[in-house]
């Protein structure tokens, strides 16, 4: 599913944010990406959802070598990835329902086909009564849950989440992790960046730890 070989990443002339990162994730795995602030977790996720190219090294995604792939192939790769961003990136003029449904609309599905799925997912994340609310009227935690629902609604092949439980209470956090676990059981490969040690210990899943841009530990759950 994912292979990094001696990957380095820097922004402009500054120091490398990632240094000689090498790992691979098999299809269907559930992995936590950990490390202190500034360790490079968000940068690693950016490389995976194709927001940035690496400065050096090789990345293989879904069997495609990103260094040699044509840029015209990237949109199809991105459609296989669900992403939960730290800043949510919801569309302010759309309701919670329409934000969640957006990936399905873009893939060509009709409202009659996806309405039940979207409503069920909003109920699961505790927002069944906020279906028609727009992001500016939602709290930070509610916006985060809408962003998570949008990322998982299409059952992507790969789910990337950057601190997905950072703005919600422990009960909702556990519900979201169960949602990610269910998606994983259906075949989605899951990679979650988090600082929450309690979440990691309760899950007993695989853990990759970054420190100063280097992968210093790879622990299997």
ZADO-1210 file (C-alpha; in nm, 4 decimals, padded with zeros to 6 digits):
<atoms>
<atom x="00.0000" y="00.0000" z="00.0000" code="UNK" pos="1"/>
<atom x="00.2686" y="00.2500" z="00.1076" code="UNK" pos="2"/>
<atom x="00.6483" y="00.2368" z="00.0775" code="UNK" pos="3"/>
<atom x="00.8965" y="00.5080" z="00.1740" code="UNK" pos="4"/>
<atom x="01.2633" y="00.4583" z="00.0860" code="UNK" pos="5"/>
<atom x="01.5157" y="00.7065" z="00.2312" code="UNK" pos="6"/>
<atom x="01.2668" y="00.9920" z="00.1985" code="UNK" pos="7"/>
<atom x="01.3810" y="01.3426" z="00.2870" code="UNK" pos="8"/>
<atom x="01.1717" y="01.6588" z="00.2855" code="UNK" pos="9"/>
<atom x="01.2598" y="02.0248" z="00.3280" code="UNK" pos="10"/>
<atom x="01.0719" y="02.3464" z="00.2620" code="UNK" pos="11"/>
<atom x="01.2813" y="02.5894" z="00.0595" code="UNK" pos="12"/>
<atom x="01.6425" y="02.6309" z="00.1765" code="UNK" pos="13"/>
<atom x="01.5651" y="02.5347" z="00.5373" code="UNK" pos="14"/>
<atom x="01.6708" y="02.2167" z="00.7195" code="UNK" pos="15"/>
<atom x="01.5101" y="01.8849" z="00.6401" code="UNK" pos="16"/>
<atom x="01.1790" y="01.8231" z="00.8153" code="UNK" pos="17"/>
<atom x="01.1983" y="01.4519" z="00.7330" code="UNK" pos="18"/>
<atom x="01.5299" y="01.2674" z="00.7118" code="UNK" pos="19"/>
<atom x="01.5952" y="00.9230" z="00.5645" code="UNK" pos="20"/>
<atom x="01.2471" y="00.7902" z="00.6439" code="UNK" pos="21"/>
<atom x="01.2023" y="00.4284" z="00.5372" code="UNK" pos="22"/>
<atom x="00.8990" y="00.2108" z="00.6088" code="UNK" pos="23"/>
<atom x="00.6164" y="00.0242" z="00.4439" code="UNK" pos="24"/>
<atom x="00.2520" y="-00.0294" z="00.5337" code="UNK" pos="25"/>
<atom x="00.0668" y="-00.3335" z="00.4068" code="UNK" pos="26"/>
<atom x="-00.2954" y="-00.3123" z="00.2868" code="UNK" pos="27"/>
<atom x="-00.5505" y="-00.3344" z="00.5658" code="UNK" pos="28"/>
<atom x="-00.3215" y="-00.2207" z="00.8487" code="UNK" pos="29"/>
<atom x="-00.4145" y="00.0258" z="01.1253" code="UNK" pos="30"/>
<atom x="-00.1223" y="00.2440" z="01.2359" code="UNK" pos="31"/>
<atom x="-00.0701" y="00.5386" z="01.4696" code="UNK" pos="32"/>
<atom x="00.1920" y="00.7984" z="01.3735" code="UNK" pos="33"/>
<atom x="00.3315" y="00.9595" z="01.6886" code="UNK" pos="34"/>
<atom x="00.6034" y="01.1987" z="01.7993" code="UNK" pos="35"/>
<atom x="00.6446" y="01.5430" z="01.9581" code="UNK" pos="36"/>
<atom x="00.5270" y="01.8626" z="01.7925" code="UNK" pos="37"/>
<atom x="00.7553" y="01.9503" z="01.5019" code="UNK" pos="38"/>
<atom x="00.8637" y="01.5893" z="01.4512" code="UNK" pos="39"/>
<atom x="00.7347" y="01.5836" z="01.0921" code="UNK" pos="40"/>
<atom x="00.4034" y="01.3983" z="01.1291" code="UNK" pos="41"/>
<atom x="00.1934" y="01.6450" z="00.9286" code="UNK" pos="42"/>
<atom x="00.4622" y="01.6678" z="00.6609" code="UNK" pos="43"/>
<atom x="00.4660" y="01.2906" z="00.6204" code="UNK" pos="44"/>
<atom x="00.0880" y="01.2930" z="00.5732" code="UNK" pos="45"/>
<atom x="00.1184" y="01.5721" z="00.3143" code="UNK" pos="46"/>
<atom x="00.3531" y="01.3550" z="00.1108" code="UNK" pos="47"/>
<atom x="00.0999" y="01.0730" z="00.1240" code="UNK" pos="48"/>
<atom x="-00.1983" y="01.2744" z="00.0056" code="UNK" pos="49"/>
<atom x="00.0173" y="01.4235" z="-00.2702" code="UNK" pos="50"/>
<atom x="00.0126" y="01.7827" z="-00.1455" code="UNK" pos="51"/>
<atom x="00.3931" y="01.7998" z="-00.1691" code="UNK" pos="52"/>
<atom x="00.6654" y="01.6017" z="-00.3493" code="UNK" pos="53"/>
<atom x="00.9578" y="01.4731" z="-00.1419" code="UNK" pos="54"/>
<atom x="01.2930" y="01.6490" z="-00.1694" code="UNK" pos="55"/>
<atom x="01.4614" y="01.3112" z="-00.2135" code="UNK" pos="56"/>
<atom x="01.3941" y="00.9418" z="-00.1835" code="UNK" pos="57"/>
<atom x="01.1221" y="00.7203" z="-00.3278" code="UNK" pos="58"/>
<atom x="00.7541" y="00.6924" z="-00.2397" code="UNK" pos="59"/>
<atom x="00.5336" y="00.4152" z="-00.3736" code="UNK" pos="60"/>
<atom x="00.1569" y="00.4466" z="-00.3256" code="UNK" pos="61"/>
<atom x="-00.0926" y="00.1817" z="-00.4373" code="UNK" pos="62"/>
<atom x="00.1911" y="00.0227" z="-00.6336" code="UNK" pos="63"/>
<atom x="00.2663" y="00.3486" z="-00.8197" code="UNK" pos="64"/>
<atom x="00.6120" y="00.5063" z="-00.8027" code="UNK" pos="65"/>
<atom x="00.5272" y="00.8732" z="-00.7479" code="UNK" pos="66"/>
<atom x="00.8607" y="00.9911" z="-00.8887" code="UNK" pos="67"/>
<atom x="00.7958" y="00.8418" z="-01.2324" code="UNK" pos="68"/>
<atom x="00.4149" y="00.8614" z="-01.2446" code="UNK" pos="69"/>
<atom x="00.2555" y="01.1165" z="-01.4728" code="UNK" pos="70"/>
<atom x="00.0897" y="01.4040" z="-01.2897" code="UNK" pos="71"/>
<atom x="-00.2283" y="01.3225" z="-01.4811" code="UNK" pos="72"/>
<atom x="-00.2464" y="01.0021" z="-01.2730" code="UNK" pos="73"/>
<atom x="-00.2536" y="01.1896" z="-00.9404" code="UNK" pos="74"/>
<atom x="-00.6269" y="01.2782" z="-00.9345" code="UNK" pos="75"/>
<atom x="-00.7209" y="00.9102" z="-00.9589" code="UNK" pos="76"/>
<atom x="-00.4786" y="00.8304" z="-00.6744" code="UNK" pos="77"/>
<atom x="-00.6224" y="01.1102" z="-00.4592" code="UNK" pos="78"/>
<atom x="-00.9751" y="00.9773" z="-00.5053" code="UNK" pos="79"/>
<atom x="-00.8663" y="00.6598" z="-00.3265" code="UNK" pos="80"/>
<atom x="-00.7575" y="00.8576" z="-00.0192" code="UNK" pos="81"/>
<atom x="-00.9698" y="01.0042" z="00.2598" code="UNK" pos="82"/>
<atom x="-00.8044" y="01.2851" z="00.4575" code="UNK" pos="83"/>
<atom x="-00.8931" y="01.4452" z="00.7910" code="UNK" pos="84"/>
<atom x="-00.7076" y="01.7791" z="00.8051" code="UNK" pos="85"/>
<atom x="-00.6248" y="01.9630" z="01.1279" code="UNK" pos="86"/>
<atom x="-00.7912" y="02.2765" z="00.9878" code="UNK" pos="87"/>
<atom x="-01.0977" y="02.0756" z="00.8690" code="UNK" pos="88"/>
<atom x="-01.1248" y="02.2483" z="00.5242" code="UNK" pos="89"/>
<atom x="-01.5031" y="02.2424" z="00.5186" code="UNK" pos="90"/>
<atom x="-01.6930" y="02.4544" z="00.2645" code="UNK" pos="91"/>
<atom x="-01.8597" y="02.7303" z="00.4651" code="UNK" pos="92"/>
<atom x="-02.1547" y="02.7754" z="00.2280" code="UNK" pos="93"/>
<atom x="-02.2543" y="02.4080" z="00.2390" code="UNK" pos="94"/>
<atom x="-02.4500" y="02.2328" z="00.5136" code="UNK" pos="95"/>
<atom x="-02.2978" y="01.9553" z="00.7218" code="UNK" pos="96"/>
<atom x="-02.4882" y="01.7071" z="00.5049" code="UNK" pos="97"/>
<atom x="-02.3601" y="01.8561" z="00.1785" code="UNK" pos="98"/>
<atom x="-02.0011" y="01.8743" z="00.3058" code="UNK" pos="99"/>
<atom x="-02.0096" y="01.5050" z="00.3933" code="UNK" pos="100"/>
<atom x="-02.1815" y="01.4123" z="00.0671" code="UNK" pos="101"/>
<atom x="-01.9363" y="01.6082" z="-00.1494" code="UNK" pos="102"/>
<atom x="-01.6954" y="01.3177" z="-00.2261" code="UNK" pos="103"/>
<atom x="-01.9903" y="01.1022" z="-00.3299" code="UNK" pos="104"/>
<atom x="-02.1322" y="01.3748" z="-00.5545" code="UNK" pos="105"/>
<atom x="-01.7934" y="01.4256" z="-00.7175" code="UNK" pos="106"/>
<atom x="-01.7694" y="01.0526" z="-00.7838" code="UNK" pos="107"/>
<atom x="-02.0989" y="01.0661" z="-00.9750" code="UNK" pos="108"/>
<atom x="-02.3384" y="00.9143" z="-00.7223" code="UNK" pos="109"/>
<atom x="-02.6952" y="01.0477" z="-00.7104" code="UNK" pos="110"/>
<atom x="-02.8619" y="01.1894" z="-00.3959" code="UNK" pos="111"/>
<atom x="-03.1190" y="00.9096" z="-00.3859" code="UNK" pos="112"/>
<atom x="-02.8296" y="00.6661" z="-00.3680" code="UNK" pos="113"/>
<atom x="-02.6288" y="00.8299" z="-00.0896" code="UNK" pos="114"/>
<atom x="-02.8733" y="01.0244" z="00.1313" code="UNK" pos="115"/>
<atom x="-02.9257" y="00.7371" z="00.3761" code="UNK" pos="116"/>
<atom x="-02.5509" y="00.6687" z="00.4035" code="UNK" pos="117"/>
<atom x="-02.4700" y="01.0327" z="00.4801" code="UNK" pos="118"/>
<atom x="-02.7494" y="01.0679" z="00.7367" code="UNK" pos="119"/>
<atom x="-02.6476" y="00.7442" z="00.9074" code="UNK" pos="120"/>
<atom x="-02.2855" y="00.8570" z="00.9291" code="UNK" pos="121"/>
<atom x="-02.3811" y="01.1966" z="01.0728" code="UNK" pos="122"/>
<atom x="-02.5866" y="01.0142" z="01.3362" code="UNK" pos="123"/>
<atom x="-02.2862" y="00.7936" z="01.4157" code="UNK" pos="124"/>
<atom x="-02.0614" y="01.0936" z="01.4831" code="UNK" pos="125"/>
<atom x="-02.3312" y="01.2545" z="01.6989" code="UNK" pos="126"/>
<atom x="-02.4484" y="01.5188" z="01.4519" code="UNK" pos="127"/>
<atom x="-02.7832" y="01.3785" z="01.3435" code="UNK" pos="128"/>
<atom x="-02.9536" y="01.6961" z="01.4683" code="UNK" pos="129"/>
<atom x="-02.7072" y="01.9266" z="01.2884" code="UNK" pos="130"/>
<atom x="-02.7545" y="01.7954" z="00.9341" code="UNK" pos="131"/>
<atom x="-02.8560" y="02.1313" z="00.7888" code="UNK" pos="132"/>
<atom x="-02.6146" y="02.3452" z="00.9921" code="UNK" pos="133"/>
<atom x="-02.3346" y="02.5252" z="00.8097" code="UNK" pos="134"/>
<atom x="-01.9744" y="02.5181" z="00.9402" code="UNK" pos="135"/>
<atom x="-01.9685" y="02.8755" z="01.0781" code="UNK" pos="136"/>
<atom x="-02.2508" y="02.7797" z="01.3179" code="UNK" pos="137"/>
<atom x="-02.0745" y="02.4636" z="01.4399" code="UNK" pos="138"/>
<atom x="-01.8238" y="02.4356" z="01.7242" code="UNK" pos="139"/>
<atom x="-01.4667" y="02.3267" z="01.6514" code="UNK" pos="140"/>
<atom x="-01.5419" y="01.9734" z="01.7699" code="UNK" pos="141"/>
<atom x="-01.8542" y="01.9542" z="01.5549" code="UNK" pos="142"/>
<atom x="-01.6638" y="02.0764" z="01.2498" code="UNK" pos="143"/>
<atom x="-01.4016" y="01.8123" z="01.3166" code="UNK" pos="144"/>
<atom x="-01.6662" y="01.5394" z="01.3213" code="UNK" pos="145"/>
<atom x="-01.8115" y="01.6649" z="00.9912" code="UNK" pos="146"/>
<atom x="-01.4605" y="01.6536" z="00.8416" code="UNK" pos="147"/>
<atom x="-01.4133" y="01.2979" z="00.9650" code="UNK" pos="148"/>
<atom x="-01.7486" y="01.1890" z="00.8241" code="UNK" pos="149"/>
<atom x="-01.6571" y="01.3432" z="00.4875" code="UNK" pos="150"/>
<atom x="-01.3237" y="01.1579" z="00.4849" code="UNK" pos="151"/>
<atom x="-01.4733" y="00.8150" z="00.5513" code="UNK" pos="152"/>
<atom x="-01.8087" y="00.8301" z="00.3705" code="UNK" pos="153"/>
<atom x="-01.6685" y="00.6871" z="00.0471" code="UNK" pos="154"/>
<atom x="-01.4867" y="00.3997" z="00.2221" code="UNK" pos="155"/>
<atom x="-01.1462" y="00.5034" z="00.0814" code="UNK" pos="156"/>
<atom x="-00.8624" y="00.2587" z="00.0263" code="UNK" pos="157"/>
<atom x="-00.6413" y="00.4755" z="00.2492" code="UNK" pos="158"/>
<atom x="-00.7499" y="00.7002" z="00.5368" code="UNK" pos="159"/>
<atom x="-00.5079" y="00.9662" z="00.6669" code="UNK" pos="160"/>
<atom x="-00.6064" y="01.1583" z="00.9805" code="UNK" pos="161"/>
<atom x="-00.4104" y="01.4413" z="01.1453" code="UNK" pos="162"/>
<atom x="-00.5059" y="01.4637" z="01.5163" code="UNK" pos="163"/>
<atom x="-00.8664" y="01.3574" z="01.4440" code="UNK" pos="164"/>
<atom x="-00.9713" y="01.3500" z="01.8115" code="UNK" pos="165"/>
<atom x="-00.7965" y="01.6675" z="01.9243" code="UNK" pos="166"/>
<atom x="-01.1123" y="01.8794" z="01.9650" code="UNK" pos="167"/>
<atom x="-01.3637" y="01.6249" z="02.0963" code="UNK" pos="168"/>
<atom x="-01.4392" y="01.4797" z="02.4386" code="UNK" pos="169"/>
<atom x="-01.3150" y="01.1284" z="02.5338" code="UNK" pos="170"/>
<atom x="-01.6503" y="00.9618" z="02.4645" code="UNK" pos="171"/>
<atom x="-01.6710" y="01.1010" z="02.1111" code="UNK" pos="172"/>
<atom x="-01.3023" y="01.0201" z="02.0587" code="UNK" pos="173"/>
<atom x="-01.3675" y="00.6551" z="02.1358" code="UNK" pos="174"/>
<atom x="-01.6678" y="00.6534" z="01.9041" code="UNK" pos="175"/>
<atom x="-01.4546" y="00.7959" z="01.6219" code="UNK" pos="176"/>
<atom x="-01.1797" y="00.5409" z="01.6781" code="UNK" pos="177"/>
<atom x="-01.4431" y="00.2648" z="01.6622" code="UNK" pos="178"/>
<atom x="-01.5586" y="00.4153" z="01.3326" code="UNK" pos="179"/>
<atom x="-01.2018" y="00.4065" z="01.2002" code="UNK" pos="180"/>
<atom x="-01.1690" y="00.0495" z="01.3252" code="UNK" pos="181"/>
<atom x="-01.4863" y="-00.0575" z="01.1462" code="UNK" pos="182"/>
<atom x="-01.3626" y="00.1060" z="00.8257" code="UNK" pos="183"/>
<atom x="-01.0338" y="-00.0798" z="00.8720" code="UNK" pos="184"/>
<atom x="-01.2181" y="-00.4112" z="00.9100" code="UNK" pos="185"/>
<atom x="-01.3873" y="-00.3380" z="00.5785" code="UNK" pos="186"/>
<atom x="-01.0435" y="-00.3137" z="00.4158" code="UNK" pos="187"/>
<atom x="-00.9301" y="00.0491" z="00.4488" code="UNK" pos="188"/>
<atom x="-00.5679" y="00.1085" z="00.5469" code="UNK" pos="189"/>
<atom x="-00.5676" y="00.3637" z="00.8315" code="UNK" pos="190"/>
<atom x="-00.2847" y="00.5985" z="00.9380" code="UNK" pos="191"/>
<atom x="-00.3604" y="00.8355" z="01.2270" code="UNK" pos="192"/>
<atom x="-00.1255" y="01.1061" z="01.3551" code="UNK" pos="193"/>
<atom x="-00.1913" y="01.1715" z="01.7231" code="UNK" pos="194"/>
<atom x="-00.0430" y="01.2835" z="02.0550" code="UNK" pos="195"/>
<atom x="-00.3018" y="01.0885" z="02.2567" code="UNK" pos="196"/>
<atom x="-00.1094" y="00.8097" z="02.4316" code="UNK" pos="197"/>
<atom x="-00.4234" y="00.6780" z="02.5997" code="UNK" pos="198"/>
<atom x="-00.5879" y="00.6318" z="02.2628" code="UNK" pos="199"/>
<atom x="-00.2879" y="00.4409" z="02.1337" code="UNK" pos="200"/>
<atom x="-00.2566" y="00.2139" z="02.4364" code="UNK" pos="201"/>
<atom x="-00.6273" y="00.1259" z="02.4348" code="UNK" pos="202"/>
<atom x="-00.6147" y="00.0445" z="02.0655" code="UNK" pos="203"/>
<atom x="-00.2994" y="-00.1724" z="02.0796" code="UNK" pos="204"/>
<atom x="-00.2416" y="-00.1027" z="01.7116" code="UNK" pos="205"/>
<atom x="00.0853" y="-00.0605" z="01.5251" code="UNK" pos="206"/>
<atom x="00.2804" y="00.2569" z="01.6059" code="UNK" pos="207"/>
<atom x="00.5395" y="00.4538" z="01.4091" code="UNK" pos="208"/>
<atom x="00.7249" y="00.7228" z="01.6055" code="UNK" pos="209"/>
<atom x="00.9001" y="01.0241" z="01.4550" code="UNK" pos="210"/>
<atom x="01.1561" y="01.2347" z="01.6419" code="UNK" pos="211"/>
<atom x="01.3315" y="01.5290" z="01.4727" code="UNK" pos="212"/>
<atom x="01.2208" y="01.4060" z="01.1315" code="UNK" pos="213"/>
<atom x="01.3541" y="01.0520" z="01.1753" code="UNK" pos="214"/>
<atom x="01.1586" y="00.7326" z="01.2179" code="UNK" pos="215"/>
<atom x="01.2984" y="00.6040" z="01.5486" code="UNK" pos="216"/>
<atom x="01.0512" y="00.3285" z="01.6330" code="UNK" pos="217"/>
<atom x="00.8178" y="00.0931" z="01.4515" code="UNK" pos="218"/>
<atom x="00.6105" y="-00.1078" z="01.6989" code="UNK" pos="219"/>
<atom x="00.3645" y="-00.3685" z="01.5885" code="UNK" pos="220"/>
<atom x="00.0377" y="-00.3918" z="01.7809" code="UNK" pos="221"/>
</atoms>
